[in-house]
Amino acid sequence: MLRPTLAAMLGVTLLAGAVSQASAQDGRFAVGANIGTPGVGAELQYKLNDQFVVRGGGDWMNFDYDHTYSGVDYSAKLKTSTGGAFIDWHPGGGGFFLSGGSYFGERKARLDGRPTGPTRIGDLLFTPEQIGTIRGDVEMSKTQPFAGLGWDDTFSRNGRWGFRVLGGVSFSKKPKVDLTATDGTLAGDPTFQAELQREEDNVRDDAKGFKYFPIVQVGLNYRF
């Protein structure tokens, strides 16, 4: 079961605290639900004034897919569990906004590959019996700055309900990659382990595109 990250809970708690401390001004707060590339999410918004809105919330997702890194076919599971804190600037006080902030938490992929034919690991060819099963973890930074733009009419229209669409990108350091091989006849062989280290470097190079995580979201908000 996915659980909210500490950052997500902290962000929501801080915004919720603002509710009790702020003067009771109708329509300055909103709760919402969204779906997109970070997963399924929930958030709390607070309108500072006609141009600025602060947001905090969390997103969660598990996703299975197949991918090839450096010639090896892997079954991969992408898992995200992130919180975030953002500020949106509505230049004209309308729905269009520019957004900046940061995601906090976990975005990683678990790899599982078992070659069925001769496969190049590093610079050498090995048989499936020699390799066994290759398992790996690809993990992005725990803190990922974000920049984007979108449309949110929650605080600029009549009525309680508002629509939001957001596009942007979050930025990570070069992903961390760890590969291990088990069940193979060469699992403890120094030469094979040296080539597995080369393979790990190759996967890390292939995965460098994950430094930039595209963010696309649509959501529905309720203002109160």
C-alpha positions in Angstrom: 0.0 0.0 0.0 1.3 3.4 -0.9 1.7 5.8 2.0 2.1 9.6 1.9 5.7 10.8 2.3 6.7 12.9 5.2 7.2 15.9 2.9 3.6 15.6 1.6 2.1 15.4 5.1 4.3 18.3 6.3 3.2 20.5 3.3 -0.5 19.8 3.8 -0.1 20.3 7.6 1.5 23.7 7.1 -1.2 24.8 4.8 -3.9 23.4 7.0 -2.3 25.4 9.9 -2.7 28.5 7.8 -6.4 27.9 7.7 -6.7 28.1 11.4 -4.5 31.2 11.7 -5.8 33.2 8.8 -8.8 35.5 9.1 -12.0 33.9 8.0 -12.2 35.1 4.4 -14.6 33.0 2.3 -13.2 31.5 -0.8 -9.5 31.7 -0.1 -8.9 28.0 0.2 -9.5 25.0 -2.1 -9.0 21.3 -2.0 -8.5 19.3 -5.2 -7.8 15.9 -6.8 -5.7 15.4 -9.9 -4.2 12.8 -12.2 -1.2 12.9 -14.4 2.4 11.7 -15.0 3.3 11.9 -11.2 0.3 9.6 -10.5 -2.9 10.2 -8.6 -2.8 13.1 -6.3 -4.5 15.4 -3.8 -3.7 19.0 -2.8 -4.6 22.0 -0.7 -4.5 25.6 -2.1 -4.5 29.0 -0.4 -5.0 32.2 -2.3 -2.6 34.8 -1.0 -4.0 37.6 -3.2 -5.3 38.1 -6.7 -2.0 37.0 -8.3 -0.4 34.4 -6.0 -1.6 31.0 -4.8 0.4 28.5 -2.7 -0.2 24.8 -3.1 0.9 21.6 -1.2 0.0 18.0 -1.7 1.1 14.5 -2.7 1.1 12.1 -5.7 1.3 8.3 -5.8 1.8 5.8 -8.6 2.9 2.2 -9.4 3.5 1.4 -13.1 4.8 -1.7 -14.8 6.6 -1.6 -18.2 9.3 -3.3 -20.3 12.5 -1.5 -21.2 15.9 -2.2 -22.8 19.0 -0.8 -21.2 22.3 -1.4 -23.0 21.0 -4.4 -24.9 19.4 -6.2 -22.0 15.6 -6.5 -21.8 14.2 -5.7 -18.4 10.8 -5.9 -16.8 10.5 -2.7 -14.8 8.3 -1.3 -12.1 8.2 2.5 -11.7 7.1 3.6 -8.3 6.5 7.2 -7.2 5.5 8.6 -3.9 6.1 12.3 -3.7 5.0 15.4 -1.8 5.3 18.9 -3.1 5.2 22.6 -2.3 4.6 25.2 -5.0 3.6 28.8 -5.6 1.6 29.9 -8.7 1.7 33.3 -10.2 -1.3 34.5 -12.1 0.1 37.6 -13.8 -3.3 39.2 -14.7 -5.3 37.7 -11.9 -7.0 35.2 -14.4 -6.7 31.5 -14.9 -3.2 31.5 -16.6 -0.3 30.9 -14.2 3.4 30.3 -14.0 4.4 27.8 -11.3 7.6 27.0 -9.3 8.5 24.8 -6.4 9.8 21.4 -5.6 8.8 17.7 -5.3 10.1 15.7 -2.4 10.1 11.9 -2.0 10.6 8.8 -4.0 10.8 8.2 -7.8 12.5 5.0 -8.7 12.4 2.0 -11.0 13.1 -1.6 -10.1 14.6 -3.7 -13.0 14.4 -7.5 -13.4 16.1 -9.1 -16.4 16.8 -12.8 -17.3 18.6 -13.2 -20.7 17.4 -16.0 -22.9 20.4 -16.0 -25.2 24.1 -15.0 -25.3 24.2 -11.4 -24.0 26.8 -8.7 -23.8 27.5 -7.6 -20.2 29.9 -4.8 -20.2 32.4 -5.6 -23.0 32.1 -9.4 -23.0 29.5 -12.0 -24.1 28.0 -14.4 -21.5 25.5 -17.2 -21.6 22.2 -17.1 -19.8 23.4 -19.8 -17.4 26.5 -17.7 -16.6 24.5 -14.5 -16.0 21.4 -15.7 -14.2 19.0 -12.9 -13.2 20.0 -9.3 -13.3 18.3 -7.0 -10.8 18.7 -3.3 -10.6 17.4 -0.1 -9.0 17.3 3.3 -10.8 16.6 6.1 -8.3 16.1 9.8 -8.9 16.9 12.6 -6.4 14.8 12.8 -3.3 14.4 16.6 -4.0 13.4 17.7 -7.5 12.9 21.3 -8.3 9.9 22.1 -10.6 8.9 24.8 -13.1 5.8 24.9 -15.3 2.8 26.7 -16.5 -0.9 26.1 -16.7 -4.5 27.2 -16.3 -6.5 27.2 -13.0 -9.7 29.2 -12.7 -10.5 28.1 -9.2 -10.1 31.6 -7.7 -11.0 33.6 -10.8 -14.5 32.3 -11.6 -17.9 32.4 -10.0 -18.9 29.3 -8.2 -17.1 26.8 -6.0 -15.7 24.4 -8.6 -12.5 25.1 -10.6 -10.6 23.3 -13.3 -6.8 23.0 -13.4 -4.3 21.8 -16.1 -0.6 21.9 -15.6 2.5 21.2 -17.7 6.1 21.4 -16.8 9.2 19.5 -15.8 11.0 18.5 -12.6 14.7 18.2 -12.4 16.8 15.5 -10.7 20.5 14.8 -10.4 21.9 12.0 -12.5 20.0 8.9 -11.4 21.6 6.4 -9.0 21.9 2.9 -10.5 22.8 -0.4 -8.7 22.9 -3.7 -10.6 23.3 -7.2 -9.1 23.4 -10.6 -10.7 22.1 -13.8 -8.9 21.6 -17.4 -9.7 24.3 -17.5 -12.4 27.3 -19.8 -12.5 29.6 -16.7 -12.6 27.9 -14.8 -9.8 31.1 -14.7 -7.7 33.6 -14.5 -10.6 35.8 -11.3 -10.4 35.9 -10.9 -14.2 32.1 -11.1 -14.5 31.7 -8.7 -11.6 34.0 -6.2 -13.3 31.9 -6.5 -16.5 28.7 -6.1 -14.5 30.1 -2.9 -13.1 30.7 -1.7 -16.7 27.1 -2.6 -17.5 26.0 -0.6 -14.5 27.8 2.4 -15.9 26.1 1.8 -19.3 22.7 1.7 -17.7 23.4 4.8 -15.8 24.3 6.6 -19.0 21.2 5.2 -20.7 19.1 6.4 -17.8 20.4 10.0 -17.7 17.3 11.2 -19.5 15.3 10.5 -16.3 17.0 13.6 -14.9 14.1 15.5 -16.5 10.7 14.2 -15.5 7.8 15.5 -17.5 4.8 16.8 -15.4 1.4 16.8 -17.0 -1.7 17.0 -14.7 -5.4 17.7 -14.9 -7.5 18.3 -11.8 -10.7 19.5 -10.2 -10.8 21.8 -7.2 -13.4 22.9 -4.7 -13.1 26.4 -3.2 -14.3 27.2 0.3 
